[in-house]
């Protein structure tokens, strides 16, 4: 830490077991902190009880190759609450209590052994997957999974890039979509569930090249937003065109970034180009993995590909540069202080967030 007099405990939001959703989150605050709660349970504007506990959560120490961050913002992703739901049990979380959220932005306050390229006071974005730690005042992250954040990019914007924007970038690459002008032939690209965090980035990244035709599906209330992000066609998924994954102009798709859940392969196959097309599935299930393996074995022209990728520093730097230059817009659904992280958690779980849900440590906290 910067000073020997600095506190060694911190506020954090944790859960103690699998399941429980937003109500399973507990706000833990040290006795010495500025938070002077005299009760264990309070109720905010929502109907769900929020559990506040005086518990000494230690500030983590960075190990070799790690950075300790003073947190500024953290972005909630689907994978965070799926871990809570037990999708990776018994392996993840590896132990309880667990501090969730893997997509972070903060200020470097301490460097672990062997770290170079960073200094105390640097503003960074980082991904800590699967270790999480974002819903706290301090978090440790691998230096290899961090990138310097330029002043033109806010902490809230930066916290939305390491997982969500990178996933969109990686999916388009996996689908063979050239992301620079003149990079490869023009393609008909489809983005499903395009108003979510990954979808809003995928639409923009596919459109930036300037030579692809981008179709996107979303709810009716978000059609104008998706068009403003660069989609040539925006389809309401509750219409026949949206259900068929093809717009009025009728192009079949060379590449699909599937950000939603629940579509069987049979729904995509008729919408793919006859010469062949790729569907990149961001949320693969056992059945979709089996289909992907079958396509690989049979050398199918139309194929499903599960996305497996991890962000690199150069990818995060490229995305930060796009935001800094105004080429890439970060769509924020809502922001919450740490004490109300449960509300953001519930919003993310609802499936109705437009863009990203962020816990912003700079938002006024009504428990202080």
C-alpha positions in Angstrom: 0.0 0.0 0.0 1.1 3.6 -0.4 1.3 4.2 3.3 1.8 2.0 6.4 -1.1 3.8 8.0 -3.5 2.8 5.2 -6.4 0.5 6.2 -5.8 -3.2 5.6 -9.5 -4.0 5.3 -12.1 -2.8 2.8 -15.7 -2.8 1.8 -16.7 -5.6 -0.5 -19.8 -7.3 -2.0 -19.6 -11.1 -1.6 -21.7 -14.2 -1.7 -21.3 -17.3 0.5 -22.9 -20.0 -1.5 -24.3 -21.0 -4.9 -27.6 -19.5 -5.9 -29.5 -16.7 -4.3 -29.4 -14.1 -7.1 -29.2 -10.5 -6.1 -30.5 -11.3 -2.6 -27.5 -13.6 -2.1 -25.1 -10.7 -2.3 -23.9 -9.2 1.0 -22.3 -5.8 1.5 -19.4 -6.2 3.9 -18.0 -3.1 5.5 -15.2 -2.9 8.1 -15.9 -1.6 11.6 -13.3 1.1 11.2 -14.8 2.5 8.0 -17.0 5.6 7.6 -20.1 3.4 7.2 -21.9 3.5 10.6 -24.7 1.0 10.1 -26.4 -0.2 13.2 -28.5 -2.9 11.5 -27.7 -6.0 9.6 -30.4 -5.7 7.0 -31.8 -2.7 5.2 -34.3 -2.3 2.4 -33.7 0.2 -0.4 -36.1 1.3 -3.1 -36.4 -2.3 -4.3 -38.4 -4.9 -2.5 -35.3 -7.1 -2.0 -33.5 -7.1 1.4 -29.9 -6.0 1.2 -27.6 -7.5 3.8 -25.0 -5.2 5.3 -22.5 -6.8 7.6 -19.6 -5.5 9.7 -17.0 -8.0 8.5 -13.2 -7.4 8.2 -12.5 -8.2 4.6 -8.7 -8.0 4.1 -7.3 -5.9 1.2 -5.5 -8.5 -1.0 -1.8 -8.3 -1.6 -0.4 -8.6 -5.1 1.6 -11.7 -5.8 4.3 -12.1 -8.4 3.1 -10.7 -11.7 0.0 -8.9 -10.2 -1.2 -5.4 -9.6 -3.2 -4.1 -6.7 -5.9 -1.7 -7.9 -7.9 0.9 -6.0 -11.2 0.2 -7.8 -13.0 2.9 -9.8 -15.6 0.9 -11.7 -16.6 -2.7 -12.5 -18.9 -4.0 -15.1 -21.3 -6.9 -14.5 -21.4 -9.7 -17.1 -23.5 -12.7 -17.6 -20.7 -15.0 -16.6 -20.6 -13.4 -13.2 -24.1 -14.4 -12.1 -23.8 -17.8 -13.9 -20.9 -18.6 -11.6 -23.1 -17.7 -8.7 -25.8 -20.0 -10.2 -23.4 -22.9 -10.1 -22.7 -23.3 -13.8 -19.1 -24.1 -13.1 -19.5 -25.9 -9.8 -17.7 -27.3 -8.0 -14.6 -25.7 -9.6 -15.7 -22.1 -9.7 -15.9 -20.2 -7.5 -12.9 -22.1 -6.0 -13.9 -21.0 -2.4 -16.4 -19.0 -0.4 -17.0 -16.2 0.4 -16.4 -15.0 -3.2 -16.1 -11.4 -4.4 -17.5 -11.4 -8.0 -17.1 -9.4 -11.2 -14.1 -9.9 -13.6 -14.2 -6.7 -15.7 -12.4 -3.8 -13.8 -11.0 -0.3 -14.0 -8.9 1.3 -11.3 -5.7 2.9 -10.1 -2.5 1.0 -9.5 -1.5 1.3 -5.8 1.0 -1.5 -5.5 3.0 -3.8 -7.8 3.8 -7.4 -7.2 7.3 -8.8 -7.8 8.5 -8.9 -11.4 5.9 -6.4 -12.8 7.2 -3.9 -15.3 5.4 -1.4 -17.5 3.2 -0.1 -14.8 3.7 2.4 -11.9 1.8 3.5 -8.8 -0.9 6.0 -9.9 -1.4 4.5 -13.3 -5.1 4.3 -14.4 -5.8 0.8 -16.0 -8.4 -1.5 -17.2 -8.1 -5.2 -16.5 -9.8 -8.6 -16.7 -9.5 -11.0 -13.8 -11.1 -14.2 -15.0 -12.2 -16.3 -13.3 -10.9 -14.8 -10.0 -13.3 -11.8 -10.0 -12.8 -9.3 -7.2 -14.3 -6.3 -8.9 -17.1 -5.6 -6.4 -14.7 -4.2 -3.7 -12.7 -1.1 -2.9 -9.5 -2.9 -3.9 -8.7 -5.9 -6.2 -5.7 -7.7 -7.5 -5.3 -8.5 -11.2 -2.7 -10.1 -13.4 -0.5 -7.4 -15.0 -0.6 -9.4 -18.2 -4.3 -8.9 -18.3 -4.2 -5.1 -17.8 -3.7 -2.1 -20.0 -3.1 1.6 -19.4 -6.3 3.7 -19.7 -5.9 7.1 -21.4 -7.5 10.1 -19.8 -9.9 10.5 -22.7 -11.6 7.2 -21.6 -13.5 7.3 -18.3 -13.2 4.6 -15.7 -16.9 3.6 -16.4 -16.2 3.3 -20.1 -13.0 1.5 -19.6 -14.6 -1.1 -17.3 -16.8 -2.2 -20.1 -14.0 -3.1 -22.6 -11.9 -6.0 -21.3 -14.6 -8.7 -21.5 -17.6 -7.3 -23.4 -15.8 -5.4 -26.2 -13.1 -7.9 -26.5 -15.6 -10.7 -26.8 -17.3 -8.9 -29.7 -13.9 -8.4 -31.3 -12.9 -12.0 -30.9 -16.2 -13.3 -32.2 -16.0 -11.2 -35.4 -12.4 -12.5 -35.9 -13.6 -16.1 -35.4 -16.3 -15.6 -38.0 -13.7 -14.3 -40.5 -15.0 -10.7 -40.6 -12.3 -8.2 -41.7 -12.3 -5.3 -39.3 -10.4 -2.8 -41.3 -11.3 -1.1 -44.6 -10.2 -3.3 -47.4 -9.5 -6.2 -45.0 -11.1 -9.2 -46.8 -14.2 -9.3 -49.0 -17.5 -7.6 -47.9 -19.7 -9.9 -45.8 -23.2 -10.0 -44.7 -23.0 -10.0 -40.9 -25.7 -10.8 -38.4 -25.6 -9.9 -34.7 -28.3 -11.4 -32.5 -29.4 -9.8 -29.2 -27.6 -6.7 -30.4 -28.7 -4.4 -27.6 -26.8 -6.2 -24.9 -23.2 -5.3 -23.8 -21.4 -7.5 -26.3 -24.0 -6.9 -29.1 -23.6 -3.1 -29.0 -19.9 -3.5 -29.5 -20.2 -6.2 -32.2 -22.5 -4.0 -34.3 -20.1 -1.1 -34.2 -17.0 -3.1 -34.8 -18.5 -4.8 -37.8 -19.7 -1.5 -39.2 -16.4 0.4 -38.7 -14.8 -1.4 -41.6 -17.3 0.2 -43.9 -17.7 -2.6 -46.4 -19.9 -5.1 -44.6 -23.7 -5.3 -44.5 -24.7 -5.5 -40.8 -28.0 -6.9 -39.7 -29.0 -7.0 -36.0 -31.8 -8.3 -33.9 -33.1 -6.7 -30.7 -36.3 -5.7 -29.0 -38.5 -3.1 -30.6 -37.6 -0.3 -28.0 -33.9 -0.6 -29.1 -34.2 -0.5 -32.9 -33.3 3.2 -33.2 -30.3 2.7 -30.9 -29.0 -0.2 -32.9 -29.4 1.7 -36.2 -27.5 4.6 -34.7 -24.6 2.2 -33.9 -24.2 1.4 -37.5 -26.6 -1.5 -38.3 -27.9 -1.4 -41.9 -30.9 -3.4 -40.8 -32.3 -3.7 -37.3 -35.0 -6.4 -36.8 -37.4 -6.7 -34.0 -37.0 -10.3 -32.9 -40.7 -10.6 -32.2 -41.6 -10.1 -35.9 -41.5 -12.8 -38.6 -38.3 -11.2 -40.0 -36.6 -11.2 -36.7 -37.6 -14.8 -36.0 -36.3 -15.8 -39.4 -33.1 -13.8 -38.8 -33.4 -12.2 -42.2 -34.5 -8.7 -43.0 -36.7 -7.4 -45.9 -33.7 -7.0 -48.2 -33.2 -10.7 -47.7 -29.4 -11.3 -47.6 -28.2 -14.6 -46.2 -25.4 -14.3 -43.8 -21.8 -15.1 -44.1 -21.1 -14.6 -40.4 -23.3 -14.5 -37.3 -22.3 -13.3 -33.8 -24.8 -15.0 -31.6 -25.1 -13.0 -28.4 -28.4 -14.5 -27.3 -29.3 -17.9 -25.9 -31.8 -20.5 -26.9 -31.6 -20.6 -30.7 -31.1 -24.1 -32.1 -28.8 -24.7 -35.0 -31.9 -25.4 -37.2 -32.9 -21.7 -36.8 -29.5 -20.5 -38.2 -28.9 -22.9 -41.0 -31.6 -21.5 -43.4 -30.3 -18.0 -42.8 -26.7 -18.7 -43.7 -25.2 -18.1 -47.2 -25.4 -21.1 -49.5 -21.7 -21.0 -50.1 -21.1 -21.4 -46.4 -21.4 -19.4 -43.2 -20.1 -19.3 -39.6 -22.2 -18.9 -36.5 -20.0 -18.0 -33.5 -21.8 -19.0 -30.3 -20.9 -16.9 -27.2 -22.8 -19.0 -24.8 -22.2 -22.6 -25.9 -24.1 -25.4 -24.2 -23.3 -29.1 -24.4 -25.6 -29.6 -27.4 -24.1 -26.7 -29.3 -20.6 -28.0 -28.7 -21.7 -31.4 -30.0 -23.0 -29.7 -33.2 -19.8 -27.8 -33.6 -17.7 -31.0 -33.3 -19.9 -32.7 -35.9 -19.4 -29.8 -38.3 -15.7 -29.9 -37.8 -15.5 -33.6 -38.5 -17.7 -33.4 -41.6 -15.9 -30.3 -42.9 -19.3 -28.5 -43.2 -19.5 -25.3 -45.2 -22.1 -24.0 -42.7 -20.8 -24.4 -39.2 -21.3 -23.5 -35.6 -18.2 -22.4 -33.7 -18.0 -22.0 -29.9 -16.0 -18.9 -28.9 -12.9 -19.6 -26.8 -10.6 -16.6 -26.4 -8.9 -14.4 -23.8 -8.1 -10.7 -24.0 -4.5 -9.6 -24.6 -3.0 -6.3 -23.7 -2.7 -5.2 -27.3 -6.4 -6.0 -27.9 -7.4 -3.9 -24.9 -5.1 -1.1 -26.1 -6.7 -1.2 -29.5 -10.2 -0.9 -28.0 -9.2 1.9 -25.7 -7.8 3.7 -28.7 -11.1 3.4 -30.6 -13.1 4.8 -27.7 -10.5 7.6 -27.2 -10.8 8.5 -30.8 -14.6 8.5 -30.8 -14.9 5.5 -33.1 -16.4 3.2 -30.6 -19.2 4.1 -28.3 -19.8 2.5 -24.9 -23.5 2.1 -24.2 -24.3 2.3 -20.5 -27.6 1.0 -19.3 -27.2 2.0 -15.6 -24.7 2.8 -12.9 -24.8 1.9 -9.2 -22.7 2.6 -6.1 -21.1 -0.4 -4.4 -23.7 -0.5 -1.7 -26.4 -1.0 -4.4 -24.5 -3.5 -6.5 -27.4 -6.0 -6.0 -29.6 -3.7 -8.1 -27.2 -3.9 -11.0 -26.9 -7.6 -10.5 -30.7 -8.0 -10.7 -30.8 -5.8 -13.8 -28.1 -7.9 -15.5 -29.9 -11.1 -14.6 -33.2 -9.8 -16.0 -31.9 -9.9 -19.5 -33.4 -6.4 -20.2 -30.3 -4.2 -19.9 -29.5 -2.1 -22.9 -25.7 -2.0 -23.0 -23.6 -2.4 -19.9 -24.5 -2.4 -16.2 -21.7 -0.8 -14.1 -20.9 -0.5 -10.5 -19.3 2.9 -10.2 -17.2 3.6 -7.1 -17.4 7.3 -7.9 -21.2 7.4 -7.5 -22.5 8.8 -4.2 -23.0 6.0 -1.7 -26.1 6.4 0.5 -24.7 4.2 3.2 -21.8 6.5 4.1 
